[in-house]
């Protein structure tokens, strides 16, 4: 345009400002001012949005204050403050607005919904709205879901006068994030029955729910459905399916998907490495990691963590130590506390307890309870009472001495026949009001999800279950623990 000696006008600058960054936008502002076009409202709004987009809300506010304004100006400035994390300033400006539209309300509701502890304020604004559009409903539900308040999210979802695919996806995803996979799948099925075509968020959420439940048959049906319907069957969805198959014990199916993918994200590689490690294929995980390195595939700190964990499960001490020490120098990835955790676990499982302790005490960041907890678990495996007691002391100093820690120490004492120590721990737990966490398990039978609680009596087939456990115990099945509990259960049902 300049080479053709054509002068820009009030339509030119807004169009260019939407597409440019800081280096181009600032000279454009100067040129617009030189030509007197910065007084044009259309251009001013574009300048305001430009400054807010690059995170310079102060300059955006100068543009906002210097001249005429319309509703777009107000909304842009409020949204700019929200984007820069200045929610209080956004609220002040929102309160000053001479008039508001649905976008104004949705911006503030979304801002508070994403702010820690701000969802109640978002609900206050939502209740004040004269007219609520679909965006505001979705923003409010998303706010509840982000805070883990799924009861309120679902109640609001059920009240909606109309819904779109985003509404359904928010709740499905929320259930999965809150660890309620059964509810997620139930809502996903209802979504399909209502004729709503799922988007990527809903599809990934449903697949993740199957992974959490270990529901292989439902996961395979979902895989077939998504493939046939071509529901955004992209890298993200395929990676989620890989993860689901891994967690359901089907390494072969996960590998087929991985090898068929022409493009792979860093998450795809990481999921494959984690899965190989989980399925006791540590050598294959290490090979795949080095393939990533040789091919220049995208890599992050989670890639290293995944292969270190695989080395731990496979007992590949030398390989794990080599990768850990190469992180910074060869891979350009600085070790984080999670990597030190994997290192401690690697050394601890191999019985190198002094090296594991040294790694914790010399790491460049503050040790976390998880590291000392890992060492404590290794102490039981390798029967090291003295170091176990030290680990518990360190956990107590970090305020992480919960019931699980003391139960583990009590078990270590019991393994060594130190019954006085066992009784001391029990007295301490009783005095502190600590109780052992209840064990839970989930299993899929004929497409039906069944959840069991240790010592539970609420399952409709409880009589048959306890009778079968009792028979297995009498047969000497070594994998069965807690015969006393089973005997009590049998007495409860009159056997």
C-alpha positions as CSV (number, residue, x, y, z in Angstrom):
1,X,0.0,0.0,0.0
2,X,2.8,2.4,0.8
3,X,4.8,1.3,-2.2
4,X,1.7,2.2,-4.3
5,X,1.7,5.7,-2.6
6,X,-1.8,5.0,-1.2
7,X,-2.5,6.8,2.1
8,X,-4.0,4.8,4.9
9,X,-7.4,5.9,6.3
10,X,-9.5,5.2,9.4
11,X,-10.2,1.7,8.2
12,X,-6.6,0.8,7.5
13,X,-5.1,1.2,11.0
14,X,-7.7,-0.9,12.9
15,X,-7.2,-3.8,10.4
16,X,-3.4,-3.7,10.7
17,X,-3.4,-3.2,14.5
18,X,-5.4,-6.5,15.0
19,X,-2.6,-8.4,13.3
20,X,0.5,-6.8,14.6
21,X,2.7,-7.0,17.7
22,X,4.5,-4.5,19.7
23,X,7.3,-3.7,17.3
24,X,4.9,-2.7,14.5
25,X,2.0,-1.4,16.6
26,X,3.8,1.4,18.4
27,X,5.0,3.0,15.1
28,X,1.5,2.6,13.7
29,X,0.1,4.6,16.7
30,X,2.6,7.3,16.0
31,X,1.7,7.5,12.4
32,X,-2.1,7.5,13.1
33,X,-1.5,10.4,15.5
34,X,0.5,12.2,12.8
35,X,-2.3,11.8,10.4
36,X,-4.9,12.9,13.0
37,X,-6.6,9.5,12.8
38,X,-6.1,8.7,16.5
39,X,-9.1,10.8,17.2
40,X,-11.3,8.5,15.1
41,X,-13.3,6.3,17.5
42,X,-12.9,3.2,15.4
43,X,-9.1,3.6,15.3
44,X,-9.0,4.5,19.0
45,X,-10.8,1.3,20.0
46,X,-8.3,-0.7,17.9
47,X,-5.4,1.1,19.6
48,X,-6.9,0.4,23.0
49,X,-7.4,-3.3,22.2
50,X,-3.8,-3.5,20.8
51,X,-2.3,-2.1,24.0
52,X,-4.3,-4.4,26.2
53,X,-3.5,-7.4,24.0
54,X,0.3,-6.8,24.5
55,X,-0.2,-6.4,28.3
56,X,0.3,-2.6,28.4
57,X,-2.9,-1.7,30.1
58,X,-1.5,1.6,31.3
59,X,-1.1,2.9,27.7
60,X,-4.5,1.4,26.9
61,X,-6.0,3.4,29.7
62,X,-4.4,6.6,28.4
63,X,-6.1,6.0,25.0
64,X,-9.4,5.2,26.8
65,X,-9.3,8.4,28.9
66,X,-8.2,10.7,26.1
67,X,-11.3,11.2,23.9
68,X,-14.7,9.9,23.1
69,X,-15.8,6.4,24.2
70,X,-18.6,4.0,23.2
71,X,-19.6,0.6,24.6
72,X,-16.9,-1.2,22.7
73,X,-14.3,1.1,24.4
74,X,-15.6,0.3,27.8
75,X,-15.8,-3.5,27.1
76,X,-12.3,-3.5,25.6
77,X,-10.8,-1.7,28.6
78,X,-12.6,-4.0,31.1
79,X,-11.4,-7.1,29.2
80,X,-7.9,-5.6,29.0
81,X,-7.7,-5.3,32.8
82,X,-9.0,-8.8,33.2
83,X,-6.4,-10.1,30.7
84,X,-3.7,-8.4,32.7
85,X,-4.9,-9.9,36.0
86,X,-6.2,-6.6,37.3
87,X,-9.6,-7.8,38.3
88,X,-10.2,-5.1,40.9
89,X,-9.5,-2.3,38.3
90,X,-11.8,-4.1,35.9
91,X,-14.5,-4.1,38.6
92,X,-14.1,-0.4,39.2
93,X,-14.5,0.4,35.6
94,X,-17.4,-2.0,35.2
95,X,-19.2,-0.2,38.0
96,X,-18.7,3.1,36.2
97,X,-20.1,1.9,32.9
98,X,-23.0,4.0,31.7
99,X,-24.5,0.9,30.1
100,X,-23.6,-2.8,29.8
101,X,-24.3,-5.6,27.4
102,X,-24.0,-9.4,27.7
103,X,-20.3,-9.2,26.9
104,X,-19.6,-6.8,29.8
105,X,-21.3,-9.2,32.3
106,X,-19.7,-12.3,30.8
107,X,-16.2,-10.8,31.0
108,X,-16.5,-10.1,34.8
109,X,-18.2,-13.4,35.6
110,X,-15.5,-15.3,33.7
111,X,-12.8,-13.2,35.5
112,X,-14.1,-14.0,39.0
113,X,-14.9,-17.6,38.0
114,X,-11.2,-18.2,37.1
115,X,-9.9,-16.3,40.2
116,X,-9.2,-18.4,43.3
117,X,-12.1,-17.9,45.7
118,X,-13.9,-15.6,43.3
119,X,-16.7,-17.8,42.2
120,X,-19.2,-16.5,44.8
121,X,-18.6,-12.9,43.6
122,X,-19.2,-14.2,40.0
123,X,-22.5,-15.7,41.2
124,X,-23.5,-12.3,42.7
125,X,-22.9,-10.7,39.3
126,X,-24.7,-13.5,37.5
127,X,-27.8,-13.0,39.8
128,X,-27.8,-9.3,39.1
129,X,-27.9,-9.7,35.3
130,X,-31.1,-8.3,33.8
131,X,-30.9,-10.7,30.9
132,X,-28.6,-13.8,30.8
133,X,-27.3,-15.1,27.5
134,X,-25.7,-18.5,26.9
135,X,-22.2,-17.2,27.3
136,X,-22.9,-16.0,30.8
137,X,-24.5,-19.3,31.8
138,X,-21.5,-21.2,30.5
139,X,-19.0,-18.8,32.2
140,X,-20.8,-19.3,35.6
141,X,-20.9,-23.0,35.3
142,X,-17.2,-23.1,34.3
143,X,-16.4,-21.0,37.4
144,X,-18.0,-23.6,39.6
145,X,-16.3,-26.4,37.8
146,X,-12.9,-24.8,38.1
147,X,-13.3,-24.5,41.8
148,X,-14.4,-28.2,42.1
149,X,-18.0,-27.2,43.1
150,X,-19.6,-29.7,40.8
151,X,-22.9,-29.9,42.7
152,X,-23.5,-26.2,42.1
153,X,-22.2,-26.5,38.5
154,X,-24.6,-29.3,37.8
155,X,-27.6,-27.6,39.4
156,X,-27.0,-24.5,37.3
157,X,-26.5,-26.7,34.2
158,X,-29.9,-28.3,34.9
159,X,-31.5,-24.9,35.2
160,X,-30.3,-23.6,31.8
161,X,-33.1,-22.6,29.4
162,X,-30.9,-23.7,26.5
163,X,-27.6,-25.4,26.2
164,X,-24.9,-25.7,23.5
165,X,-22.0,-28.2,23.2
166,X,-19.8,-26.0,25.3
167,X,-22.3,-26.3,28.2
168,X,-22.2,-30.0,28.1
169,X,-18.4,-30.1,27.7
170,X,-17.7,-27.9,30.7
171,X,-19.6,-30.2,33.0
172,X,-18.2,-33.4,31.6
173,X,-14.7,-32.0,31.9
174,X,-15.4,-30.7,35.4
175,X,-16.5,-34.1,36.6
176,X,-13.3,-35.7,35.3
177,X,-11.1,-33.1,36.9
178,X,-12.9,-33.5,40.2
179,X,-12.4,-37.3,40.1
180,X,-16.1,-38.2,39.4
181,X,-15.7,-40.2,36.2
182,X,-19.0,-42.2,36.5
183,X,-20.9,-38.9,36.5
184,X,-18.9,-37.7,33.5
185,X,-19.8,-40.8,31.5
186,X,-23.4,-40.6,32.5
187,X,-23.6,-37.0,31.3
188,X,-21.7,-37.8,28.1
189,X,-24.2,-40.6,27.3
190,X,-27.1,-38.2,27.9
191,X,-25.4,-35.7,25.7
192,X,-25.3,-38.2,22.8
193,X,-29.0,-39.2,23.5
194,X,-29.9,-35.5,23.1
195,X,-28.3,-35.5,19.7
196,X,-25.4,-33.2,20.7
197,X,-22.3,-33.8,18.7
198,X,-19.4,-33.8,21.2
199,X,-16.4,-31.4,20.7
200,X,-12.8,-32.1,21.6
201,X,-13.2,-31.2,25.3
202,X,-16.2,-33.5,25.8
203,X,-14.5,-36.4,23.8
204,X,-11.3,-36.1,25.8
205,X,-13.2,-35.8,29.0
206,X,-15.2,-39.0,28.3
207,X,-12.0,-40.9,27.3
208,X,-10.3,-39.7,30.5
209,X,-13.3,-40.9,32.5
210,X,-12.9,-44.4,31.1
211,X,-9.2,-44.2,31.9
212,X,-9.9,-43.3,35.5
213,X,-12.4,-46.1,35.9
214,X,-10.4,-48.7,34.0
215,X,-13.5,-49.2,31.8
216,X,-11.9,-50.8,28.8
217,X,-15.0,-51.9,27.0
218,X,-16.6,-48.5,27.3
219,X,-13.4,-46.9,26.2
220,X,-13.2,-49.2,23.1
221,X,-16.8,-48.3,22.2
222,X,-16.0,-44.6,22.6
223,X,-12.9,-45.0,20.4
224,X,-15.0,-46.6,17.7
225,X,-17.7,-43.9,18.0
226,X,-15.2,-41.0,17.8
227,X,-13.4,-42.5,14.8
228,X,-16.7,-43.2,12.9
229,X,-18.2,-39.8,13.6
230,X,-14.8,-38.1,12.9
231,X,-15.2,-36.0,16.1
232,X,-12.0,-34.0,15.9
233,X,-10.0,-37.2,15.7
234,X,-6.8,-35.2,16.1
235,X,-3.5,-35.5,18.1
236,X,-5.2,-34.5,21.4
237,X,-8.0,-37.1,21.1
238,X,-5.7,-39.9,19.9
239,X,-3.3,-39.1,22.8
240,X,-6.1,-39.3,25.3
241,X,-7.1,-42.7,23.8
242,X,-3.5,-43.9,24.1
243,X,-3.5,-42.9,27.8
244,X,-6.8,-44.7,28.3
245,X,-5.6,-47.9,26.8
246,X,-2.4,-47.8,28.8
247,X,-4.4,-47.4,32.0
248,X,-6.7,-50.2,31.1
249,X,-3.8,-52.6,30.5
250,X,-3.8,-52.6,26.7
251,X,-0.3,-51.5,25.8
252,X,-0.8,-53.2,22.3
253,X,-3.7,-50.9,21.4
254,X,-2.0,-47.8,22.7
255,X,1.1,-48.7,20.6
256,X,-1.0,-49.2,17.5
257,X,-2.4,-45.6,17.8
258,X,1.1,-44.2,18.6
259,X,2.7,-45.8,15.6
260,X,-0.1,-44.8,13.2
261,X,0.1,-41.1,14.2
262,X,1.8,-39.0,11.4
263,X,2.2,-36.1,13.9
264,X,3.0,-36.4,17.6
265,X,2.9,-33.8,20.3
266,X,5.3,-33.8,23.3
267,X,2.3,-35.1,25.3
268,X,2.0,-38.0,22.9
269,X,5.6,-39.1,23.4
270,X,5.3,-38.6,27.2
271,X,2.2,-40.8,27.4
272,X,3.9,-43.5,25.5
273,X,7.0,-43.5,27.7
274,X,4.9,-43.5,30.9
275,X,2.9,-46.4,29.6
276,X,5.9,-48.4,28.7
277,X,7.4,-47.8,32.1
278,X,4.1,-48.7,33.8
279,X,3.9,-52.0,31.8
280,X,7.4,-53.1,32.9
281,X,8.9,-52.2,29.5
282,X,11.6,-50.0,31.0
283,X,14.2,-50.8,28.3
284,X,11.7,-49.9,25.6
285,X,10.9,-46.6,27.4
286,X,14.6,-45.7,27.5
287,X,14.9,-46.5,23.8
288,X,11.9,-44.4,22.9
289,X,13.4,-41.5,25.0
290,X,16.6,-41.6,23.1
291,X,14.7,-41.8,19.8
292,X,13.0,-38.5,20.8
293,X,16.5,-37.1,21.4
294,X,17.9,-38.3,18.1
295,X,14.9,-37.2,16.0
296,X,14.8,-33.8,17.7
297,X,11.2,-34.4,18.8
298,X,9.6,-31.9,21.1
299,X,10.7,-32.5,24.7
300,X,10.0,-31.0,28.1
301,X,10.7,-31.7,31.8
302,X,7.9,-34.2,31.9
303,X,9.6,-36.3,29.2
304,X,12.6,-36.7,31.5
305,X,10.4,-37.4,34.5
306,X,8.6,-40.1,32.5
307,X,11.8,-41.9,31.5
308,X,13.2,-41.6,35.0
309,X,10.1,-43.2,36.4
310,X,10.3,-46.0,33.9
311,X,13.9,-46.6,34.9
312,X,12.7,-46.8,38.5
313,X,10.0,-49.4,37.8
314,X,12.5,-51.5,35.7
315,X,15.4,-51.2,38.2
316,X,17.6,-49.5,35.5
317,X,19.8,-47.7,37.9
318,X,22.7,-46.9,35.6
319,X,20.4,-45.7,32.8
320,X,18.4,-43.5,35.1
321,X,21.5,-41.9,36.7
322,X,22.9,-41.2,33.3
323,X,19.8,-39.5,32.1
324,X,19.4,-37.5,35.3
325,X,23.0,-36.2,35.1
326,X,22.6,-35.4,31.3
327,X,19.5,-33.2,31.9
328,X,21.0,-29.8,32.2
329,X,24.2,-30.3,30.1
330,X,22.9,-32.2,27.1
331,X,19.1,-31.6,27.1
332,X,18.9,-28.1,28.4
333,X,16.4,-29.0,31.1
334,X,17.0,-28.0,34.7
335,X,16.0,-30.7,37.3
336,X,12.9,-29.8,39.3
337,X,11.9,-31.2,42.6
338,X,9.9,-33.9,40.8
339,X,13.1,-35.1,39.1
340,X,14.8,-35.4,42.4
341,X,11.8,-37.3,43.6
342,X,12.2,-39.8,40.8
343,X,16.0,-40.0,41.6
344,X,15.3,-40.7,45.2
345,X,12.7,-43.4,44.3
346,X,15.2,-44.9,41.8
347,X,17.9,-45.1,44.4
348,X,15.6,-46.1,47.2
349,X,14.0,-49.1,45.4
350,X,17.5,-50.3,44.5
351,X,18.5,-50.2,48.2
352,X,20.9,-47.3,47.8
353,X,19.4,-45.5,50.8
354,X,22.4,-43.4,51.8
355,X,22.7,-42.1,48.3
356,X,18.9,-41.3,48.3
357,X,19.2,-39.5,51.6
358,X,22.3,-37.6,50.2
359,X,20.3,-36.6,47.1
360,X,17.5,-35.1,49.3
361,X,19.8,-33.3,51.6
362,X,22.0,-31.7,48.9
363,X,19.3,-30.8,46.3
364,X,19.3,-27.1,45.4
365,X,15.6,-26.6,46.4
366,X,13.7,-27.3,49.6
367,X,12.8,-31.0,49.9
368,X,9.1,-31.8,49.8
369,X,7.2,-34.3,52.0
370,X,6.9,-36.6,48.9
371,X,10.7,-37.1,48.8
372,X,11.0,-38.1,52.5
373,X,7.9,-40.2,52.0
374,X,9.5,-42.0,49.1
375,X,12.6,-42.7,51.3
376,X,10.4,-43.9,54.1
377,X,8.7,-46.4,51.8
378,X,12.1,-47.6,50.7
379,X,13.2,-48.0,54.3
380,X,10.4,-50.6,54.8
381,X,11.4,-52.5,51.7
382,X,15.0,-52.7,52.8
383,X,14.3,-52.9,56.6
384,X,16.2,-49.8,57.7
385,X,14.6,-48.6,60.9
386,X,17.0,-45.9,61.8
387,X,16.6,-44.0,58.5
388,X,12.9,-44.6,58.6
389,X,12.7,-42.8,62.0
390,X,14.8,-39.9,60.5
391,X,12.4,-39.7,57.6
392,X,9.4,-39.5,59.9
393,X,11.1,-36.7,61.9
394,X,11.7,-34.7,58.7
395,X,8.1,-35.3,57.6
396,X,6.9,-34.1,61.0
397,X,9.0,-30.9,60.7
398,X,7.3,-30.3,57.3
399,X,3.8,-30.8,58.9
400,X,3.2,-33.9,56.8
401,X,3.1,-36.5,59.5
402,X,-0.4,-37.9,58.7
403,X,-1.9,-41.3,59.5
404,X,-0.3,-42.9,56.4
405,X,3.2,-42.0,57.6
406,X,2.7,-43.4,61.1
407,X,1.0,-46.6,59.7
408,X,4.0,-47.2,57.5
409,X,6.4,-46.6,60.4
410,X,4.3,-49.0,62.6
411,X,4.6,-51.6,59.8
412,X,8.3,-51.2,59.7
413,X,8.5,-51.8,63.5
414,X,6.2,-54.8,63.1
415,X,8.4,-56.3,60.4
416,X,11.4,-56.1,62.8
417,X,9.4,-57.5,65.7
418,X,9.7,-54.1,67.6
419,X,6.3,-54.3,69.3
420,X,7.0,-51.6,71.7
421,X,7.4,-49.2,68.8
422,X,4.2,-50.5,67.3
423,X,2.2,-49.8,70.5
424,X,3.9,-46.4,70.8
425,X,2.7,-45.4,67.3
426,X,-0.8,-46.6,68.0
427,X,-1.0,-44.6,71.2
428,X,0.3,-41.5,69.4
429,X,-2.3,-42.0,66.6
430,X,-5.1,-42.4,69.1
431,X,-4.0,-39.3,71.0
432,X,-3.9,-37.3,67.8
433,X,-7.2,-38.6,66.6
434,X,-5.7,-40.2,63.5
435,X,-7.5,-42.9,61.5
436,X,-6.2,-45.1,58.7
437,X,-7.7,-44.1,55.3
438,X,-10.3,-46.4,54.0
439,X,-9.2,-48.5,51.0
440,X,-11.3,-48.3,47.7
441,X,-11.3,-50.2,44.4
442,X,-13.2,-50.0,41.1
443,X,-13.8,-52.8,38.6
444,X,-15.7,-53.0,35.3
445,X,-17.9,-56.1,34.8
446,X,-20.0,-56.5,31.6
447,X,-19.8,-52.7,31.0
448,X,-21.0,-52.0,34.6
449,X,-18.8,-50.0,36.9
450,X,-18.6,-51.4,40.5
451,X,-17.0,-49.6,43.4
452,X,-15.9,-51.4,46.6
453,X,-14.9,-50.0,50.0
454,X,-12.8,-52.0,52.4
455,X,-15.1,-53.7,54.8
456,X,-18.1,-52.3,53.0
457,X,-21.6,-53.9,53.2
458,X,-23.7,-51.8,50.8
459,X,-23.1,-53.7,47.5
460,X,-26.2,-55.5,46.3
461,X,-24.2,-58.7,45.8
462,X,-22.4,-58.5,49.1
463,X,-23.4,-62.0,50.3
464,X,-21.9,-63.6,47.2
465,X,-18.8,-61.5,47.3
466,X,-18.0,-62.3,50.9
467,X,-18.7,-66.0,50.3
468,X,-16.3,-66.1,47.4
469,X,-13.6,-64.2,49.4
470,X,-14.1,-66.6,52.3
471,X,-13.6,-69.6,49.9
472,X,-10.5,-68.1,48.3
473,X,-9.0,-67.5,51.8
474,X,-9.7,-71.1,52.8
475,X,-8.0,-72.2,49.6
476,X,-4.9,-70.4,50.7
477,X,-4.9,-67.7,48.0
478,X,-1.8,-65.7,48.7
479,X,-3.0,-62.5,47.2
480,X,-5.8,-62.2,49.7
481,X,-5.2,-60.0,52.7
482,X,-7.3,-59.4,55.8
483,X,-8.8,-62.8,56.5
484,X,-10.1,-61.6,59.9
485,X,-12.2,-58.9,58.1
486,X,-13.6,-61.5,55.8
487,X,-14.5,-63.7,58.6
488,X,-16.3,-60.9,60.4
489,X,-18.1,-60.1,57.1
490,X,-19.3,-63.7,56.8
491,X,-20.6,-63.6,60.4
492,X,-22.4,-60.4,59.5
493,X,-24.3,-62.1,56.8
494,X,-25.0,-65.2,58.9
495,X,-22.6,-67.6,57.1
